[in-house]
Amino acid sequence: MAEPNLSTTQKAQAVNFDRNQYGTFAEIGAGQEVARWFFRVGGAAGTVAKSMSAYDMAVSDAIYGKSRRYVSQERLHHMLEHEYGLLHERLAAERGAEARFFVFADTVAARSYSRQQDGLGWMGIRFQGAPGQEPNDIILHVRLLDEDNLKQQEAVGIIGVNLVHAAMQHTTDPHRILGSLLDNLESWRAEIGMVRFTGPDYAGVDNRLMALELVKRGLAKATLFNVCGEVVHPSEVLYGKPIIVERGSFRPVTHTTLHMLQSSKAQFVQEPSVQGENMTVLFEMTLHNLTDGDGINEQDFLDRVDILGAVGEDLAENYHIMVSNFAEYYRLAAYLLRYSKEPIGVAMGVPTLKELFEEKYYEELEGGILESFGRMFKNDLRLYVYPSLTDGGQVLNARNLQVASHLQSLYEYLLSNGFIRRIEDFREDYLPILSRDALKQIRSGDPQWEQSVPESVAQLIRERGLLGYQSASNTANP
């Protein structure tokens, strides 16, 4: 039988009435909304060692050290480090044998008279799973979507109580912790853009799967991590940069997949507004790309991420992997524009471009396909289109593609005005390569798949048995 959902008051009381946990609350910006809950419900004397807000920048610097930004992961880390060190130093001898110590901290910028935009901030808890144990950390980024300052503050308080309660009551169940973060809060009021679990109780937790879980549960629209598997927040890698992105299943990465991105990037960097800029390169997978049969196979997802991590030498630059719930490209464009007003390039093949002109995908929009394209191209975004082969073996590119007759004029307009660009540097010998064919060969033991992928990818698949790999010897000797 499922447990009933606890109210925010009940959660705060559950923490307060457990005399085996004791901690500090440190909050910067948006009031002291989390600590206020624990004082308001009663019993705080058994839970709260200290509550503070180093609101003034000079005071904050004096306590936690200087930081480039006050609403940042760096500042949150300094707060947790400093406050937990003090808590342990002052109380370990007296209470360390029976109490689980914790420090909750947040640094938040909410909507105000001078800041008329979504609130955002970093929130985290450092806590012991058992008395005397080395602490764990749970770090998350919150985006506050209410249009009222007081409502944003209220949301901070509720999310903070949810985090403290879940961490202390359900320490070893990260899925349950994630699932409770927006309890007692309408889902549209906040997004959790990043989460990271570290510490002895999370030694077996793969944060890439936790990032995927955020998107699956609708807590985040998208999540990012680097090729080393470290979860990052979009603002850390997208803010103020030109962006080039390729969407795909990457199952596996083929020569065509990689060359499409390389060729798109080579044209993108020649744009006057991009030249000399430090850009961000993204491989994007949607939940639809990841779904196979009844759901998402987590090991298959990790295999694809590892394969993307193997192409670093081929790209010769820093890049990131993005998981999103954006079926439509205009939603992807809107998300990227949250973080950067610089040019955006989208690499795609001709089949995907043709699909963009299928009106059935825009029936929920009042303005249909015109509204979709208006949203997608309203800023400096352009599509870089890689050719494909027709069934008859002819090369089909952005110039000779035909769409529905009543949309052909729209297509010509986008093409002639540079919103759609033909990729000039393509490899005709790569055009017959399809990921789905390579995947079948990988699983059947047909060694021909190795000709379809970069050597770095082939080596990783062979060494680690990714994507259901079967060697030719295994299939010959079942």
N, C-alpha and C positions, 0 to 999 in steps of 0.2 A: 504493500500500500504506500502510495507516494506521500511524502511528508507535506503538511500544509505550509504554504508560504508564510513566513514571518513578516510582520510589519517592521518598519524601520525602528520604531520604539522597542519592539520585542527583541530585535537584534542587538540594539545598544544595551538593553537590560541583560541579555544573555551574557554579553561580554563583562558587564559591570558586576554581575552576581557570581562570576567565576573567580574566586579569590586566588587562583593559581596563575593568573596572568596580570602583568603590571607594565605600564609603559608611558611613553611621552607622545604628545601631539605637537607638531610644529607646522604652522601654515603661513604661507605668504600669499597675499592677494585674496580677493573674494571672501574676506572675513575669516572667522574661525568656525566655519559651519560644521565641520566634522566633530571637533571637540565639543561644540555646543550641544550636540545630541547626547553625548555621554554625561554631561553635567545635568542636562534637563530631565533625563529619565530617572535619576536617583541612583545612588550606590556608587558614584564616581570615586569616592574616597578609596575604594578597594581596587581601583583600576588605574587611575590617572596619577602618575608621578609628577608630571609637569605638562603645562600647556602654554605655548608661546607663539608670538607672531613678530618676527623681525621684519617689520613692514618697511621701514626707512632703508634706503639702499646703503647708506653709510653704515648703519647698524648691522644690516645683513652681511655686508662685506667684512666687518670687524669680527663677526661670529663665525661665518662660514668660509671666508676667503673670497677674493675677487672672482667674478665670473663674467664671461663675455655677454651672456644674457641671463636675466633673472628668472624668466620662465623657460627653463631648459632642463634637459636630463642631467646635465653637468651640475646645475645648482641643486637639483633633487638629490643627487648622489652625495654632494657635500653635506646636505642637511641630515641625511640618514647616517652618514659616517660619523659626523660630529655628535649628534644627539645620542646615538646608540653607544658611542664610546663613553660619553658622560654617564649615561644610565648604568652601564655595566660597572664603570669605575666606582660610582658612588653607592651602588646597592647590591653588587654581587656578593659581598661578604655577609650582608644582612639577610638578603632574600633570595640569593641565587640558587640555593639548594631546592627550594620548593616552587619558585615562580618562573614562568616563561616570560622573558622580557620581550617587549616590542617597541618599535618607534614607527608611528605613522607620520608621513610628511606630504605636503603638497605645495606646489607653486603654480598659481593660476592667474590668468588675465581674463576677467569677465567683461561683459559689455558695460560701457559707461557713457557719460556724456561726450567724452573725447574719443571713445573707441566704439564706433557703431558697427560692430561685426561679431561673428561667432566668438564665444569664449573658448579658450583652450588652456591646457595646462598639463603638468606632469604630477603624478600621484604614485606613492609607493609605500610599502611597509617592509621593515626589517624585523624579523621575529624568530624566536626559537621554537622548534617543533617539540622540544622537551627541555626541562630545566637543565642548565649547564651545557647544552648543545650549541655548536656553532650555528649562527643564524642563517636564515633563508632571506632572500629578497624577492618581492613581486613588484615589478615596475610597470606602469601603464601610462598611456597618453590618452587624455580625454578631450573631446570636442563638444562644446556646449551649444545647443542649437536654439534655445529659447530666445525670444527677442526682447526680453526684459531682464534687467540686472538681477533683481531679487529672485527671479525664477532660476537664473543660472547659478546663483549662490545656493539656492535650495537643492539643485541637482548635485552640486559638489558635495553637500552634506550627505545626501542619500547614497551616492556612489561610494563615498569614503567609509560610511558605516558598513555598507555591503562588503567592501574589501576587508576591513578589519575583522568583521564577524566571520567571513568565509575563511580567511587565512588562519584565524585562531581556532575555529570550530571544525573545519574540514581541510586541515593542513595538507594531507597526503592525496587529495583528490583535485587536481588542477582543473579537470573538466567541470566539476561542480562549482569550483571557485569562479571560473569564467561565466558559467550559466547564471550565477547570482548577481553579477556586477550591476545590472540594470533593474534588479528587483524593485518594485514599488515606484517605478519611474516609467512613464510612457516611452516606448522605444524610439520615437522620433525626437526626443529631447536631447539625446547624447549619443556620441559614437566613441567606441574604444579603438583607437587607431593602431595601437601597438601594445603588446604585453610580453613580458619576459620573466621567466621563473628561473632562479638560481639558488644554489645552496644544497645542503646534504639531503634534504627531503625531496629534492627535484633532480637528483643526479641522473635519473633515467628518463627525464622529460626532454623531448625534442621540441625546442621552441618553434621550429618550422611548422610542426603539426599544431601547436597552439595558435600560431598565426593563421593557419588555414581554418582552425576552429572558429576564430573571430568572424571570418567572412561567412562561413557556413551558418553560423547562428544569427547573422545579420547585425552583429555588434559593430562591424566595420564594413565599409564599402570595398576596401582594398587593404592589402598589407604588403610590406616589402621586406626582403632580406638580401644580404649580400651573398657572394658566391662562396663564402666560408660558412654559410648557414646562420649568420648572426642576424637577428631580427633588428630592423631599423625603422624609424618613423619616416614617412614620406617627406616631412619638412627638412630632414637632415640631408637628403640627397636630391630633392627636386627644387628646393626654394631658389627662385631667381635664376634658373638655368635653362638653356635650350634643352629640349628633350627629344630623343628619337626612340620610338617604341615599335616592337614587332610582337604581334599576337600570334599564338599558335598552341598546338598540343605538345610539340617538342618530344615526340614519342617515336623515334628519337630525333635529335638535332641532325639534319642532313646537310650535305654540301649546299643544297639549294636554300635551305633555311638560313644558313650562315651567310652565304653570298648575297642573299636578298638584303640582309641587314647591313653588310659591309658596303654594298653598292649604294644603298639609300643614304647611309651616313656620308659616303664620299661626295654625294651631290648636296646633301644638307649642309655640310660645313662650308660649301662655297657660297652660301647665301650671305649677302653683306651683313645682315643682322646677327649672323652666327659665327662668322670668321673670327678666330682668335678667342672665342668664348670657351669656358670649361663646361662641357655638356654632360648630360646624364643619358646613359644608354639603358634601356629596359627591355627585358623579355617578359611578356605578359601572358599569363594563363587565366582564363575565366573558369568559374565553377563548371560551366558547360563543357569546356575543354577537358576538365578533369573527370567528369562523370562517365562511368563505364558500367552499363547495365543498371543495377539497382542503386548504385551510389558511388562514392569516391573511395577507391582503394588507397589507403594511406601509404603502403609500401611502394605502390606504383607512382604516387605523387613524389615521394622522396627519391625514387630512382630518377625521375625526370629532372628534379632539382639538381641532383648530383651530376647528371649528364650536362646540364647547362653550366655547371661549375667547371666542367672539363674543357670548355672552349675558350678559356681565358687567354691562352697563348695565341690562339687564332685571331682573337679580337685585339689583343695587345693593349688593353685599357681596362679601366675599372667599369664595371657594369653591375646592374642589380636585377633581381627577379621579383616580379609583381604577381600577386594572386588577387583577382577582383571578381565582383559579381556584376560586371557591366556587360550585358549581352549586346547592347548597342554601342557603336563607336562614339556617338554624341555624348553618352554618359561618361565614357572614358575621357573624352576631351574636357568635359566640365570638371571632372575630378582633378585632372592635371593642372587646369587653370586655377584651381584653389591655391596652388603653391608657386606657380610661375606664370608670368605674363610674357615670357620670352617665346620665340618660335617653337612649334611642336611639329615634328615629322613622324608620320606613321608609315611603316613599311608593310606592304601587303602584295599578294599575288593577284593576277587578273581575275581568278575565280571569286576571290573575296570582294574585289571591286564590283564585279557584276552582281554579287549578292546584295551589296549596299543599295542597289537600285531596285530591289524587290519591295514593292510597296506594302506587302503583307506584314512586314516587320514594324510598321509605323502606324498601325490602325488605332493604337491607344492615344496617339497624338492628335490634337484637334487640327493642327495644320499639316498632318501627314508627313510625307517625305520632305516637303519644303521646310517645315518646321525643324525636322531632324537635321537637315543640311545647314539651316540657318544657325542652329545651336553649335554644330560641329565646326563650322568655318568662320564663326563670328570674330575670332581672333586670328593670330598668325599661325594657322595650321594648314599643312598641305600633305597630300598622300603621295608616296613614292611607290610606283607600281611595277612589279617584276613580271616579265612575260610568262606565258604558259603555252602548252601545246594543245591544239585541237585534236579531236579523235582522228582526224585525217593527217596529223603530223605537221600542221601549219603553225607558225609562231603567231600567237595572239598577244598584242600589247595594248597599252592604254590609248594608242592612236587609232587602231583599227577595231577596237571593241565596239559592238553594237548593243545597245540596251533597248528596252521597250520603245516603240516608235514615238509615243507621246512624251517620253522623257529624254529623247535624243537631244533636243535643243538645250535642255538643262545640263546634260552631260557635256555638250560642246562648250557651253558657257564656262563650266568649271575647268575644263581642260584648257581653253584658250586664255583664261585668267590665272593660270598657274596653281590652282587649288589641287589639281591632279597633275602629277608629273610622271612621265615615262622614264623608267630607269634605263639609262643608255648603256651602262656597262653590265652586261649579263653574259652568262655562260650557257650556250645552247646545249652543251653536253650535260648540263645539270637539269634541264627542263623535264626530262622523263622521270626524274627521281621523285618518288612520293613516299612520305613518312609511313603511310599505312602498308605499303609494299615492303619496306625495310623491316617493319615490326613483324609482319608475318614470317619473313625469312629468319629473323632473330629467333623466333619461337619454334620454327620448324627445323632449325639446324642447317639451313641453306647458307653457305658462307658468302653468297653474293651480296648480302647486306653490307659487308665491310667496304664494298666499293661505293656505297651510297653516303657514307658518313666520314667526317674528319677522323684521322688516325687517333687523335687524343680521345675521341668519343668511343671508337671501336675498342681501344685498349681498356678503357674503364668498364665497358659492358662485358668484355671477356673476363677481366680479372675479378669482377664482383658479381657476375651473373645477373645483371640488371635486366629489367623488362621481360623476364621469363626466358632469358637466353638459354639456348641449347646448343652445345658444340656438335659438330658433325659426327664426332666419335660417339657421343651419347646417343644420337638418333640412329646411328648404324648398329649400336650394341645395346638395345633396350634391356 
